[in-house]
């Protein structure tokens, strides 16, 4: 008997190797839920849990223990198909058959558990958050509805024997002008488009917020540096009737004090550039960092996707395709792959990975199937959680992708993205499930949003997806980046920061240091110290002119005259999310400076050598700063007349010509932090 939705169900299975050779096997536990024709759709069997044995010798046995929560068997009734006046996850009354199977078709044994009275699952049993329909056209969320009439009238059902619907006609696939106009209206977004009915609308930011507060030292550094926030949690402000109120917990107070130090321009820079890395904001302790784009072969070509600190032409491990990973059903193996990926990131000074890839093998024709783990959402999610948790342990930010429902490559990015339709039951039970488990069980700290739309809303500007589901229900705490920004339309930065997508994979001026990426819009706003808020354009012509000016590197302040608390709130919130991810990643380099600049002064005639065999002028410059330093070597040095400077940093000879000479050296701190020294030798 099942009495509560949060009840844990445990099944123990003894596996015996009856063969003649050693081997492993997978124990697969499925459930069959009660089904009524014409009501909530359900698959006949669904994977509930799995486990893999150790290597068993002939005749050897092992007991494999499998567990899951009863709510995992609930079905999401998005349209009240069973007419009980409830929409959400339900465990309907009836018998639930738990079966051990070799695969979805071959049953070995089964037991039955009964739910006497239907259970409505109104909260998430992991986070405690309320679960509500988000993609089904509810009031205030009409823009994010994921179904249309054609989909509703042409769904496969067990009620009719899973008959395949007729192919869509040309008429079905032709939009009327009203829909085309709605899509065209998405091309750009400015603060003037906000209304009080917008889900992100803010009329007043927290009273404690300000910018450019405190003092900076002689080097322009703020008193609190980003490294000081490592491991410090915070709570985002609550917004009621447009008024944002800050939390008063100690972590939030410390973060607010830190964020108050930033200028508006520093925050705008943080959310404007995210192409294959992020730019440095040296004043606040944010270092430039790099990200690689790969699914199964991270760090395979440093020359192609070099990060801010990455040595060129590095080669990481070329793993087999993730589709093969999925076939192993081996969580321990996937954890090890995550650990090795994180280790290589440390070795190569890489901070972000545009992976792992978690979409579903929906069709054999899917162009990215090789990147994705499985056709089963639970299997993909459990394996993804191991990959993410392991890589995150090493400080690597994993941008799991392509979030979500990226199951078609053709035209996936045309005019804002291919329109993808699916009802909310399919979204939650299939397509979102791997990402959900990566967050809840794998501590995943970032996503790459997909090119496609869900319904008519692009994934990168989908408030229901990124704010209400990912953060609100799942408890995600991190940041998101778009897929490649090959054009700015439909994914304006102003809208993305409101909807929960914090970075474009690109920037308004494309290149920042070694950061690469596409061509995105700029971040709107001119700071007003007098009003303690940001000013934006009052009309579309002025907003477009300001955007064009910023993308050309010109001043845009003359176009912006109207205060916008919403823009201020959205940009600061997004910037803090990016900084939080950085503070809790290897990008913080354990608080060390990764580029040091030194100067030494000598006179013509100064001599090294003789009985002492020369003087090491490089090593002391590192050891004076770092306790655990190794692998010190000179990588480049000007010729210094009369002086021999060896690769080990030992100088011997006589300085016999005045001048300024530059030496570049590198070292490793604590076994993984890559540090560069630029030394200028003045000979007078």
C-alpha positions as CSV (number, residue, x, y, z in Angstrom):
1,X,0.0,0.0,0.0
2,X,1.2,3.5,-0.8
3,X,-0.1,6.1,1.7
4,X,1.9,9.2,0.8
5,X,3.4,10.8,-2.3
6,X,6.8,11.3,-0.6
7,X,7.0,7.6,0.5
8,X,10.3,5.9,-0.4
9,X,9.9,2.5,-2.1
10,X,12.7,0.1,-1.8
11,X,13.2,-3.0,-3.9
12,X,16.1,-5.5,-3.4
13,X,17.0,-7.9,-6.2
14,X,19.5,-10.8,-6.0
15,X,21.5,-11.2,-9.2
16,X,23.4,-14.4,-9.8
17,X,25.9,-15.0,-12.6
18,X,24.7,-18.4,-14.0
19,X,27.1,-18.2,-17.0
20,X,30.6,-19.5,-17.5
21,X,32.4,-16.1,-17.7
22,X,32.6,-13.1,-15.4
23,X,30.4,-10.1,-16.2
24,X,28.1,-7.3,-15.1
25,X,24.4,-6.9,-15.5
26,X,21.8,-4.1,-15.2
27,X,18.8,-4.4,-12.9
28,X,15.9,-2.4,-14.3
29,X,12.9,-1.5,-12.3
30,X,9.7,-0.3,-14.1
31,X,6.3,0.7,-13.0
32,X,2.9,0.3,-14.7
33,X,0.4,2.9,-13.5
34,X,-3.4,2.6,-13.6
35,X,-4.8,3.9,-16.9
36,X,-8.2,4.9,-18.0
37,X,-8.9,5.4,-21.7
38,X,-9.5,9.0,-22.6
39,X,-8.1,10.4,-19.5
40,X,-4.5,11.0,-18.4
41,X,-2.1,9.6,-21.0
42,X,0.5,7.1,-19.6
43,X,3.1,4.8,-21.1
44,X,2.5,1.1,-20.2
45,X,5.9,0.8,-18.5
46,X,8.1,3.5,-17.2
47,X,11.6,3.2,-15.8
48,X,11.6,4.0,-12.0
49,X,15.1,3.0,-11.0
50,X,18.1,1.0,-12.1
51,X,21.4,-0.3,-10.8
52,X,24.5,-2.1,-12.2
53,X,26.2,-5.0,-10.5
54,X,29.9,-5.3,-9.8
55,X,31.7,-7.7,-12.0
56,X,30.4,-11.1,-10.9
57,X,32.4,-14.3,-11.3
58,X,30.5,-17.4,-12.5
59,X,28.2,-18.5,-9.7
60,X,28.7,-15.3,-7.7
61,X,25.6,-13.3,-6.5
62,X,25.0,-9.7,-5.4
63,X,22.0,-8.0,-3.9
64,X,21.2,-4.8,-5.8
65,X,19.1,-2.3,-3.8
66,X,16.9,0.1,-5.8
67,X,14.9,3.0,-4.4
68,X,12.6,5.7,-5.7
69,X,9.9,8.0,-4.3
70,X,6.2,7.2,-5.0
71,X,5.8,10.7,-6.5
72,X,8.2,9.7,-9.2
73,X,5.3,7.6,-10.6
74,X,2.9,10.6,-10.7
75,X,1.5,11.7,-14.1
76,X,1.2,15.4,-14.9
77,X,-2.4,16.2,-15.8
78,X,-2.0,19.4,-17.7
79,X,-5.6,19.8,-18.8
80,X,-7.6,18.0,-16.0
81,X,-8.1,15.0,-18.3
82,X,-9.7,13.0,-15.4
83,X,-12.1,15.8,-14.5
84,X,-11.2,15.9,-10.8
85,X,-10.7,19.7,-10.9
86,X,-6.9,19.4,-10.4
87,X,-4.1,20.1,-12.8
88,X,-0.6,18.9,-11.9
89,X,1.1,15.8,-10.8
90,X,-1.2,13.0,-9.6
91,X,-0.9,9.5,-8.3
92,X,-4.3,8.2,-9.4
93,X,-6.0,5.6,-7.3
94,X,-5.4,2.0,-8.3
95,X,-2.7,-0.7,-8.6
96,X,0.8,0.2,-9.4
97,X,2.7,-2.8,-10.8
98,X,6.5,-2.8,-10.1
99,X,8.4,-5.1,-12.4
100,X,12.0,-6.2,-12.7
101,X,12.8,-6.4,-16.4
102,X,15.7,-7.2,-18.7
103,X,14.5,-4.3,-20.8
104,X,11.2,-2.5,-21.3
105,X,9.7,-5.5,-22.9
106,X,11.0,-8.6,-21.0
107,X,9.5,-9.0,-17.5
108,X,11.3,-11.2,-14.9
109,X,9.2,-10.6,-11.8
110,X,6.7,-8.2,-10.4
111,X,4.9,-6.9,-7.3
112,X,1.9,-4.7,-6.9
113,X,1.4,-1.7,-4.6
114,X,-1.9,0.1,-4.3
115,X,-3.0,3.7,-3.9
116,X,-6.5,3.6,-2.4
117,X,-7.3,7.3,-2.7
118,X,-5.7,9.4,-5.4
119,X,-2.8,11.6,-4.3
120,X,-2.3,15.1,-5.6
121,X,1.3,16.2,-5.5
122,X,1.2,19.9,-5.0
123,X,4.8,20.4,-3.9
124,X,8.2,19.3,-5.1
125,X,9.4,16.6,-2.6
126,X,13.1,17.8,-3.0
127,X,12.7,21.6,-2.8
128,X,9.3,22.0,-1.2
129,X,8.3,24.5,-3.9
130,X,4.7,24.6,-5.2
131,X,4.1,22.9,-8.5
132,X,1.9,24.7,-10.9
133,X,1.1,24.4,-14.6
134,X,3.5,26.8,-16.5
135,X,3.2,26.0,-20.2
136,X,-0.6,25.3,-20.4
137,X,-1.9,28.8,-20.9
138,X,-2.8,29.8,-17.3
139,X,-3.6,33.4,-16.5
140,X,-0.5,35.6,-16.8
141,X,1.5,32.9,-18.6
142,X,-0.4,32.9,-21.9
143,X,2.8,33.9,-23.8
144,X,4.4,30.6,-22.8
145,X,1.7,28.1,-23.8
146,X,3.3,25.1,-25.4
147,X,0.3,23.5,-27.3
148,X,-1.8,24.6,-30.2
149,X,-4.9,23.2,-31.8
150,X,-3.0,21.1,-34.4
151,X,-1.1,19.3,-31.6
152,X,-4.1,18.7,-29.4
153,X,-6.1,17.2,-32.3
154,X,-3.2,15.0,-33.5
155,X,-1.7,13.3,-30.5
156,X,-1.0,9.6,-30.2
157,X,-3.0,7.8,-27.5
158,X,-3.3,4.3,-26.0
159,X,-7.0,4.8,-26.3
160,X,-6.8,4.3,-30.1
161,X,-4.0,1.8,-30.1
162,X,-1.3,4.4,-30.6
163,X,-2.4,5.2,-34.1
164,X,0.0,7.5,-35.8
165,X,-1.8,10.8,-36.7
166,X,-1.9,11.9,-40.4
167,X,1.0,14.0,-41.6
168,X,0.4,17.7,-41.2
169,X,-0.9,19.4,-44.3
170,X,0.5,22.5,-45.9
171,X,-2.5,24.4,-44.4
172,X,-1.6,23.1,-40.9
173,X,2.0,24.4,-41.4
174,X,1.1,27.8,-42.7
175,X,0.7,30.6,-40.1
176,X,-1.8,33.4,-40.4
177,X,-0.7,37.0,-40.4
178,X,-1.6,37.4,-36.7
179,X,1.0,34.8,-35.6
180,X,3.6,36.2,-38.0
181,X,3.0,39.7,-36.6
182,X,3.5,38.2,-33.0
183,X,6.8,36.6,-34.0
184,X,8.0,39.8,-35.7
185,X,7.3,41.8,-32.6
186,X,9.8,39.6,-30.7
187,X,12.8,40.9,-32.8
188,X,13.8,43.5,-30.2
189,X,13.1,44.4,-26.6
190,X,13.6,47.6,-24.7
191,X,12.6,48.8,-21.2
192,X,9.9,50.9,-22.7
193,X,8.1,47.6,-23.6
194,X,7.7,46.7,-19.9
195,X,4.2,47.0,-18.4
196,X,2.9,46.5,-14.9
197,X,1.5,43.1,-16.1
198,X,5.0,41.9,-17.1
199,X,6.0,39.0,-14.8
200,X,9.4,40.7,-14.2
201,X,8.0,44.2,-13.6
202,X,9.6,46.0,-10.6
203,X,8.6,49.5,-9.5
204,X,11.1,49.7,-6.6
205,X,14.4,48.0,-6.0
206,X,15.5,47.1,-2.4
207,X,16.1,50.2,-0.4
208,X,19.7,49.1,0.4
209,X,20.8,48.9,-3.2
210,X,23.1,51.5,-4.7
211,X,26.1,51.5,-7.0
212,X,29.7,52.6,-6.8
213,X,29.6,52.6,-3.1
214,X,32.7,52.5,-0.8
215,X,36.2,53.3,-1.7
216,X,38.8,51.8,-4.0
217,X,42.5,51.4,-3.3
218,X,45.3,53.0,-5.3
219,X,45.0,50.2,-7.8
220,X,41.3,50.7,-8.2
221,X,40.4,47.6,-6.3
222,X,37.2,47.4,-4.2
223,X,37.4,46.5,-0.5
224,X,35.5,43.3,-0.9
225,X,36.8,41.0,-3.7
226,X,34.9,38.2,-5.5
227,X,37.1,35.6,-3.8
228,X,35.7,36.8,-0.4
229,X,32.2,35.5,-1.5
230,X,33.3,31.9,-2.3
231,X,30.9,29.6,-0.4
232,X,28.6,32.4,0.7
233,X,25.0,31.7,-0.2
234,X,22.4,34.4,-0.7
235,X,18.6,34.8,-1.2
236,X,17.3,36.8,-4.1
237,X,14.9,39.6,-3.3
238,X,11.2,38.9,-3.0
239,X,8.9,41.0,-5.2
240,X,5.3,41.8,-4.1
241,X,3.2,44.1,-6.2
242,X,6.3,45.4,-8.0
243,X,8.2,46.2,-4.8
244,X,11.5,44.3,-4.3
245,X,12.6,43.6,-0.7
246,X,16.0,42.2,0.1
247,X,16.5,39.3,2.5
248,X,18.1,40.0,5.8
249,X,20.2,36.9,6.2
250,X,24.0,37.4,6.6
251,X,25.0,35.9,3.3
252,X,22.6,38.2,1.4
253,X,23.9,41.2,3.3
254,X,27.5,40.4,2.4
255,X,26.6,39.9,-1.3
256,X,24.6,43.2,-1.3
257,X,27.6,45.0,0.2
258,X,29.8,43.5,-2.5
259,X,27.3,44.3,-5.3
260,X,26.9,47.9,-4.1
261,X,30.6,48.5,-4.9
262,X,30.1,47.8,-8.6
263,X,29.4,50.6,-11.1
264,X,26.5,50.3,-13.4
265,X,28.9,49.9,-16.4
266,X,30.7,47.0,-14.6
267,X,27.4,45.2,-14.1
268,X,26.4,45.9,-17.7
269,X,29.7,44.5,-19.0
270,X,29.2,41.3,-17.0
271,X,25.8,40.5,-18.6
272,X,26.8,41.7,-22.1
273,X,29.7,39.4,-22.9
274,X,29.6,35.6,-22.6
275,X,31.2,34.2,-25.8
276,X,33.5,31.3,-25.0
277,X,34.4,32.9,-21.7
278,X,33.8,36.1,-19.8
279,X,35.8,39.4,-19.6
280,X,37.7,40.4,-16.5
281,X,36.4,43.1,-14.2
282,X,39.7,43.5,-12.3
283,X,38.4,46.1,-9.8
284,X,36.1,43.6,-8.2
285,X,38.3,40.5,-8.4
286,X,36.5,38.9,-11.4
287,X,39.1,37.3,-13.6
288,X,38.8,36.7,-17.4
289,X,37.9,33.1,-17.9
290,X,37.4,30.7,-20.8
291,X,34.8,28.1,-21.8
292,X,35.0,25.2,-24.3
293,X,32.3,24.0,-26.5
294,X,32.2,20.2,-26.6
295,X,30.1,17.2,-25.7
296,X,32.3,14.1,-25.6
297,X,35.7,15.7,-26.3
298,X,36.3,18.6,-23.9
299,X,39.4,20.7,-24.4
300,X,40.3,18.9,-27.7
301,X,41.7,21.9,-29.5
302,X,43.1,24.9,-27.7
303,X,43.7,26.8,-30.9
304,X,40.0,26.6,-31.8
305,X,38.3,27.4,-28.5
306,X,41.0,29.0,-26.4
307,X,40.0,30.3,-23.0
308,X,41.5,33.4,-21.3
309,X,44.4,31.5,-19.8
310,X,44.5,28.4,-21.9
311,X,47.7,27.3,-23.5
312,X,47.3,26.7,-27.2
313,X,47.0,23.3,-28.9
314,X,46.2,21.4,-25.7
315,X,44.6,18.1,-26.1
316,X,42.1,16.6,-23.6
317,X,40.6,13.1,-23.6
318,X,38.6,12.2,-26.7
319,X,35.8,10.1,-25.1
320,X,33.4,7.9,-27.1
321,X,30.1,9.5,-27.9
322,X,27.7,10.2,-25.0
323,X,25.2,7.9,-26.7
324,X,27.6,5.1,-25.8
325,X,27.9,6.4,-22.2
326,X,24.1,6.0,-21.9
327,X,24.3,2.4,-23.1
328,X,26.5,1.6,-20.1
329,X,23.8,2.3,-17.4
330,X,26.9,2.9,-15.2
331,X,26.6,5.8,-12.8
332,X,30.0,5.2,-11.3
333,X,31.7,5.3,-14.7
334,X,29.9,8.5,-15.6
335,X,31.0,10.0,-12.3
336,X,34.6,9.1,-13.2
337,X,34.3,10.8,-16.6
338,X,33.1,13.9,-14.8
339,X,36.0,13.9,-12.4
340,X,38.5,13.4,-15.3
341,X,36.9,16.2,-17.2
342,X,37.1,18.5,-14.2
343,X,40.8,17.5,-13.7
344,X,41.6,18.4,-17.3
345,X,39.9,21.7,-16.9
346,X,42.2,22.5,-14.0
347,X,45.3,21.4,-16.0
348,X,44.2,23.6,-18.9
349,X,42.9,26.5,-16.9
350,X,39.4,26.2,-18.3
351,X,36.5,27.5,-16.3
352,X,33.4,26.5,-18.3
353,X,32.3,23.6,-20.5
354,X,29.5,24.0,-23.0
355,X,28.2,20.6,-22.1
356,X,27.1,18.0,-21.1
357,X,24.2,17.5,-23.6
358,X,20.9,16.2,-22.2
359,X,18.2,16.3,-24.8
360,X,16.2,13.2,-25.6
361,X,16.8,10.8,-28.5
362,X,13.3,11.6,-29.8
363,X,13.9,10.6,-33.4
364,X,16.6,8.6,-35.1
365,X,17.0,11.6,-37.4
366,X,18.0,14.0,-34.6
367,X,21.1,15.8,-35.7
368,X,22.6,16.0,-32.2
369,X,21.7,12.4,-31.0
370,X,25.4,11.6,-30.8
371,X,25.7,14.3,-28.0
372,X,22.7,13.1,-26.0
373,X,22.7,10.3,-23.5
374,X,19.4,8.4,-24.0
375,X,15.8,8.2,-25.2
376,X,14.8,7.6,-21.6
377,X,14.6,10.7,-19.4
378,X,15.3,8.9,-16.1
379,X,18.4,7.2,-17.4
380,X,19.7,10.4,-19.0
381,X,19.0,12.4,-15.9
382,X,20.7,10.0,-13.5
383,X,23.8,9.8,-15.6
384,X,23.8,13.6,-16.1
385,X,23.7,14.1,-12.4
386,X,26.8,12.1,-12.0
387,X,28.6,14.0,-14.7
388,X,27.6,17.4,-13.3
389,X,28.3,16.6,-9.7
390,X,31.7,15.2,-10.4
391,X,32.8,18.1,-12.7
392,X,31.4,20.7,-10.3
393,X,33.5,19.2,-7.5
394,X,36.5,20.3,-9.5
395,X,35.2,23.8,-9.9
396,X,34.2,23.4,-13.6
397,X,31.0,25.2,-14.6
398,X,29.0,22.8,-16.8
399,X,26.6,24.5,-19.2
400,X,24.3,21.5,-19.7
401,X,22.6,21.9,-23.1
402,X,20.6,22.5,-25.2
403,X,17.9,23.6,-22.8
404,X,15.5,22.4,-23.9
405,X,13.7,20.3,-26.6
406,X,16.4,20.9,-29.2
407,X,15.5,17.9,-31.3
408,X,15.8,19.4,-34.8
409,X,18.9,21.0,-36.4
410,X,17.3,22.2,-39.6
411,X,16.1,25.8,-39.2
412,X,16.6,25.5,-35.4
413,X,17.8,29.2,-35.3
414,X,15.9,30.7,-38.2
415,X,14.0,33.8,-37.4
416,X,14.2,33.2,-33.6
417,X,14.1,29.5,-33.7
418,X,12.0,26.6,-34.9
419,X,8.6,26.5,-33.1
420,X,8.4,23.3,-30.9
421,X,5.0,22.1,-29.6
422,X,4.5,19.7,-26.8
423,X,2.0,19.5,-24.0
424,X,3.2,20.1,-20.4
425,X,2.9,16.5,-19.5
426,X,5.4,15.5,-22.2
427,X,7.7,18.5,-21.3
428,X,7.8,17.6,-17.6
429,X,7.9,13.8,-17.7
430,X,10.2,13.5,-20.7
431,X,12.1,16.5,-22.1
432,X,12.8,18.5,-18.9
433,X,13.5,15.4,-16.7
434,X,17.2,15.0,-17.4
435,X,17.8,18.7,-16.7
436,X,15.8,18.5,-13.5
437,X,17.8,15.6,-12.2
438,X,21.1,17.4,-13.1
439,X,20.0,20.3,-10.9
440,X,18.5,18.4,-8.0
441,X,21.0,15.5,-7.8
442,X,24.0,16.9,-9.7
443,X,24.3,20.4,-8.4
444,X,24.4,21.7,-12.0
445,X,25.3,25.4,-12.0
446,X,24.6,26.6,-15.5
447,X,22.6,25.9,-18.7
448,X,23.0,26.7,-22.3
449,X,19.6,27.6,-23.6
450,X,18.5,26.2,-26.9
451,X,17.9,28.0,-30.2
452,X,14.4,26.7,-30.6
453,X,11.1,28.0,-29.2
454,X,8.7,26.3,-26.9
455,X,5.5,27.3,-28.3
456,X,6.1,30.9,-29.6
457,X,8.6,31.8,-26.9
458,X,12.3,31.4,-27.6
459,X,14.0,29.3,-24.9
460,X,16.5,32.0,-24.1
461,X,13.7,34.5,-23.2
462,X,11.2,32.0,-21.7
463,X,10.4,33.3,-18.3
464,X,8.2,30.3,-17.4
465,X,11.1,27.9,-18.3
466,X,14.0,29.8,-16.8
467,X,12.6,31.5,-13.8
468,X,9.4,29.7,-12.7
469,X,10.4,26.1,-13.5
470,X,14.2,26.0,-13.3
471,X,14.7,28.4,-10.3
472,X,11.3,28.5,-8.7
473,X,10.5,24.8,-8.6
474,X,13.9,23.0,-9.0
475,X,15.9,25.4,-6.8
476,X,18.5,26.1,-9.5
477,X,21.2,28.6,-8.4
478,X,23.6,29.7,-11.1
479,X,23.4,31.3,-14.6
480,X,22.5,30.6,-18.2
481,X,24.2,31.4,-21.5
482,X,22.5,31.3,-24.9
483,X,23.6,29.2,-27.8
484,X,25.8,31.1,-30.4
485,X,24.5,34.6,-31.0
486,X,24.9,34.8,-34.8
487,X,22.3,37.7,-34.8
488,X,20.9,39.8,-32.0
489,X,17.2,39.7,-33.0
490,X,14.7,37.8,-30.9
491,X,17.2,37.4,-28.1
492,X,17.8,40.9,-26.9
493,X,19.9,41.1,-23.8
494,X,17.4,43.4,-22.1
495,X,14.7,40.7,-22.4
496,X,17.0,37.8,-21.5
497,X,18.1,39.3,-18.2
498,X,14.4,39.8,-17.3
499,X,13.5,36.2,-18.3
500,X,16.4,34.4,-16.5
501,X,19.1,34.1,-19.2
502,X,22.1,36.0,-17.9
503,X,24.6,35.8,-20.8
504,X,24.7,35.9,-24.6
505,X,27.1,33.6,-26.3
506,X,28.7,36.7,-27.9
507,X,28.7,40.4,-27.2
508,X,27.7,43.7,-28.7
509,X,31.3,44.2,-29.9
510,X,32.1,40.5,-30.4
511,X,35.6,40.2,-29.0
512,X,36.8,40.7,-25.5
513,X,40.4,39.6,-25.1
514,X,40.4,36.0,-26.3
515,X,36.6,35.6,-25.7
516,X,34.8,34.9,-28.9
517,X,31.2,34.7,-29.8
518,X,28.4,36.1,-31.9
519,X,26.8,39.4,-32.4
520,X,24.3,40.4,-29.6
521,X,22.5,43.5,-28.6
522,X,23.9,45.9,-26.0
523,X,22.6,46.3,-22.4
524,X,20.4,49.3,-22.1
525,X,21.0,52.0,-19.5
526,X,22.8,55.1,-18.2
527,X,23.4,55.4,-14.5
528,X,21.9,58.4,-12.6
529,X,23.7,58.9,-9.3
530,X,21.2,61.6,-8.4
531,X,18.2,59.2,-8.8
532,X,20.1,56.1,-7.7
533,X,18.8,54.2,-10.7
534,X,19.3,53.6,-14.4
535,X,17.9,55.7,-17.2
536,X,16.5,54.2,-20.4
537,X,15.1,55.5,-23.6
538,X,11.6,56.9,-23.7
539,X,10.8,55.7,-27.3
540,X,11.8,53.1,-29.8
541,X,13.8,55.4,-32.0
542,X,15.9,56.6,-29.1
543,X,16.3,53.0,-27.8
544,X,17.5,51.8,-31.2
545,X,19.9,54.7,-31.5
546,X,21.3,54.0,-28.0
547,X,21.8,50.3,-28.9
548,X,23.6,51.2,-32.2
549,X,25.8,53.7,-30.4
550,X,26.9,51.2,-27.7
551,X,27.6,48.5,-30.3
552,X,29.8,51.1,-32.1
553,X,31.6,51.9,-28.8
554,X,30.1,55.3,-28.6
555,X,28.3,57.2,-25.8
556,X,24.6,56.5,-25.6
557,X,23.6,58.6,-22.6
558,X,22.0,61.4,-24.6
559,X,19.3,59.0,-25.7
560,X,18.3,57.7,-22.2
561,X,16.3,60.0,-19.9
562,X,13.6,57.8,-18.2
563,X,14.3,55.9,-15.0
564,X,13.6,52.2,-15.0
565,X,13.7,50.2,-11.8
566,X,12.9,47.0,-13.8
567,X,16.1,47.4,-15.9
568,X,18.2,48.1,-12.8
569,X,16.7,45.1,-10.9
570,X,17.1,42.7,-13.9
571,X,20.7,43.6,-14.8
572,X,21.9,43.6,-11.2
573,X,20.2,40.3,-10.4
574,X,21.7,38.7,-13.6
575,X,25.2,40.1,-12.9
576,X,25.1,38.7,-9.4
577,X,24.1,35.2,-10.7
578,X,27.1,35.2,-13.0
579,X,29.4,36.4,-10.2
580,X,28.0,33.7,-7.8
581,X,28.9,31.0,-10.3
582,X,32.3,32.5,-10.8
583,X,32.9,32.7,-7.0
584,X,32.1,29.0,-6.6
585,X,34.2,27.8,-9.5
586,X,37.8,27.2,-10.5
587,X,37.7,30.7,-12.1
588,X,38.4,32.2,-8.7
589,X,41.8,30.4,-8.7
590,X,41.6,29.9,-4.9
591,X,41.9,33.7,-4.6
592,X,45.3,33.9,-6.3
593,X,46.3,36.5,-8.8
594,X,47.1,34.6,-12.0
595,X,49.2,37.4,-13.7
596,X,51.8,39.2,-11.7
597,X,54.0,42.1,-12.8
598,X,57.4,42.8,-11.3
599,X,60.4,45.0,-12.0
600,X,64.1,44.6,-11.1
601,X,66.8,47.2,-11.4
602,X,70.5,46.6,-12.0
603,X,73.5,48.6,-13.1
604,X,75.8,48.1,-16.0
605,X,78.7,46.0,-14.7
606,X,76.6,44.0,-12.2
607,X,77.8,40.4,-12.3
608,X,76.2,37.1,-11.5
609,X,78.3,33.8,-11.4
610,X,81.7,32.9,-10.1
611,X,81.7,30.7,-7.1
612,X,77.9,31.0,-6.7
613,X,77.2,29.7,-10.2
614,X,74.8,32.5,-11.0
615,X,71.7,33.9,-9.3
616,X,68.1,32.7,-9.7
617,X,66.2,36.0,-10.2
618,X,62.8,34.4,-11.2
619,X,62.0,31.8,-8.5
620,X,62.0,34.3,-5.6
621,X,59.4,36.4,-7.4
622,X,57.0,33.4,-7.3
623,X,57.9,32.0,-3.9
624,X,57.4,35.4,-2.2
625,X,53.8,35.3,-3.2
626,X,52.8,31.6,-3.2
627,X,53.5,28.9,-0.7
628,X,53.0,25.9,-3.0
629,X,54.6,26.7,-6.3
630,X,56.1,24.4,-8.9
631,X,57.0,24.0,-12.6
632,X,58.6,27.4,-12.8
633,X,60.0,28.1,-16.3
634,X,60.8,31.0,-18.6
635,X,58.7,31.0,-21.7
636,X,60.0,34.1,-23.4
637,X,62.9,36.6,-22.7
638,X,64.5,39.5,-24.5
639,X,68.2,39.1,-25.2
640,X,70.1,40.9,-22.4
641,X,73.7,41.8,-23.6
642,X,76.3,40.1,-21.5
643,X,73.8,38.1,-19.5
644,X,72.7,34.5,-19.9
645,X,69.3,33.8,-18.5
646,X,68.6,30.0,-18.4
647,X,65.2,28.4,-18.7
648,X,65.4,27.6,-14.9
649,X,65.6,31.4,-14.2
650,X,69.2,31.4,-13.2
651,X,71.1,34.5,-14.5
652,X,74.9,34.4,-15.1
653,X,77.2,36.9,-16.7
654,X,77.6,40.6,-16.6
655,X,75.1,43.3,-17.5
656,X,77.1,45.4,-20.0
657,X,74.4,47.5,-21.8
658,X,71.8,49.8,-20.4
659,X,68.1,49.2,-21.4
660,X,64.8,47.7,-20.5
661,X,64.3,44.0,-21.0
662,X,61.1,41.9,-20.6
663,X,61.0,38.3,-19.3
664,X,57.8,36.2,-19.2
665,X,57.7,33.2,-16.9
666,X,55.0,30.7,-15.8
667,X,54.5,28.5,-12.7
668,X,51.8,26.3,-11.2
669,X,50.4,27.0,-7.7
670,X,48.8,24.3,-5.6
671,X,49.2,21.9,-8.4
672,X,46.7,23.5,-10.8
673,X,46.6,27.3,-10.7
674,X,48.4,28.6,-13.8
675,X,50.3,31.8,-13.0
676,X,52.2,34.1,-15.4
677,X,54.9,36.6,-14.5
678,X,55.8,39.6,-16.6
679,X,59.2,40.9,-15.4
680,X,60.8,44.1,-16.6
681,X,64.6,44.3,-16.0
682,X,65.9,47.8,-16.0
683,X,69.7,48.1,-16.6
684,X,71.1,51.5,-15.9
